[in-house]
Amino acid sequence: MTDMETMAKEADVIICGYAVSRCSFGFRVINLHDPGSCSVFREDGCLIETNMNDVELSVAREYFQKALKYMED
C-alpha cells in the first residue's frame, strides 16, 4: 500500500484531496483518497499518462490547472 502521508508531505499543492507535485515529466496529480489513481501532465495541460476514468481525469485536470498559480517560481 502507498503511504498517503508521504505523498501529501511531498506535494507542492493539495486541493480537495488531490496532491499536485512536480516530477521529471511535468506534474503528477494523485488522488489521496485512492492513491493508485494518478495522472501526469505537462505544464501546458497536455495529458501524458493516466489510469483515471474520464470523470476523475476531468476533476484532476481542473485541480491541476488551479494548482499551477500556487506553484509559480
FENURCOR-V309497 format. One record per residue. RES is the residue in one letter. PHI is phi in radians with two decimals (none if undefined). OMEGA is omega in whole degrees, 0 to 359 (999 if undefined). D_LAST is the distance of its C-alpha to the last C-alpha in whole Angstrom. Layout:
res->RES phi->PHI omega->OMEGA d_last->D_LAST
res->RES phi->PHI omega->OMEGA d_last->D_LAST
This chain:
res->M phi->none omega->181 d_last->33
res->T phi->-1.35 omega->181 d_last->29
res->D phi->-1.47 omega->182 d_last->28
res->M phi->-1.12 omega->180 d_last->26
res->E phi->-1.09 omega->178 d_last->25
res->T phi->-1.13 omega->179 d_last->23
res->M phi->-1.07 omega->180 d_last->21
res->A phi->-1.15 omega->180 d_last->20
res->K phi->-1.16 omega->181 d_last->19
res->E phi->-1.44 omega->182 d_last->17
res->A phi->-1.23 omega->174 d_last->15
res->D phi->-1.36 omega->180 d_last->12
res->V phi->-2.53 omega->172 d_last->13
res->I phi->-2.14 omega->179 d_last->17
res->I phi->-2.26 omega->175 d_last->19
res->C phi->0.86 omega->177 d_last->23
res->G phi->1.47 omega->176 d_last->23
res->Y phi->-1.94 omega->179 d_last->21
res->A phi->-1.59 omega->180 d_last->18
res->V phi->-2.01 omega->180 d_last->15
res->S phi->-2.54 omega->177 d_last->13
res->R phi->-1.26 omega->174 d_last->12
res->C phi->-2.49 omega->185 d_last->15
res->S phi->-1.12 omega->181 d_last->16
res->F phi->-1.65 omega->183 d_last->17
res->G phi->2.66 omega->181 d_last->14
res->F phi->-2.39 omega->179 d_last->14
res->R phi->-1.88 omega->177 d_last->17
res->V phi->-2.09 omega->183 d_last->19
res->I phi->-2.11 omega->174 d_last->22
res->N phi->-1.39 omega->183 d_last->24
res->L phi->-1.21 omega->177 d_last->25
res->H phi->-1.42 omega->178 d_last->28
res->D phi->-2.52 omega->189 d_last->29
res->P phi->-1.02 omega->176 d_last->27
res->G phi->-1.38 omega->183 d_last->29
res->S phi->-1.80 omega->183 d_last->27
res->C phi->-2.58 omega->178 d_last->24
res->S phi->-2.45 omega->175 d_last->22
res->V phi->-2.19 omega->181 d_last->20
res->F phi->-2.13 omega->166 d_last->18
res->R phi->-1.39 omega->182 d_last->16
res->E phi->-1.09 omega->179 d_last->13
res->D phi->-1.39 omega->177 d_last->16
res->G phi->1.64 omega->180 d_last->18
res->C phi->-1.22 omega->180 d_last->20
res->L phi->-1.31 omega->177 d_last->22
res->I phi->-1.71 omega->183 d_last->23
res->E phi->-2.76 omega->178 d_last->25
res->T phi->-2.78 omega->168 d_last->26
res->N phi->-2.21 omega->179 d_last->29
res->M phi->-1.47 omega->173 d_last->29
res->N phi->-1.33 omega->186 d_last->31
res->D phi->-1.05 omega->181 d_last->31
res->V phi->-1.17 omega->181 d_last->30
res->E phi->-1.14 omega->178 d_last->28
res->L phi->-1.08 omega->177 d_last->26
res->S phi->-1.07 omega->178 d_last->26
res->V phi->-1.14 omega->181 d_last->24
res->A phi->-1.07 omega->179 d_last->22
res->R phi->-1.11 omega->179 d_last->20
res->E phi->-1.10 omega->179 d_last->20
res->Y phi->-1.17 omega->177 d_last->18
res->F phi->-1.04 omega->181 d_last->16
res->Q phi->-1.12 omega->177 d_last->15
res->K phi->-1.23 omega->182 d_last->15
res->A phi->-1.20 omega->183 d_last->13
res->L phi->-0.98 omega->182 d_last->10
res->K phi->-1.18 omega->178 d_last->9
res->Y phi->-1.56 omega->184 d_last->9
res->M phi->-1.80 omega->181 d_last->6
res->E phi->-1.13 omega->180 d_last->4
res->D phi->-1.36 omega->999 d_last->0
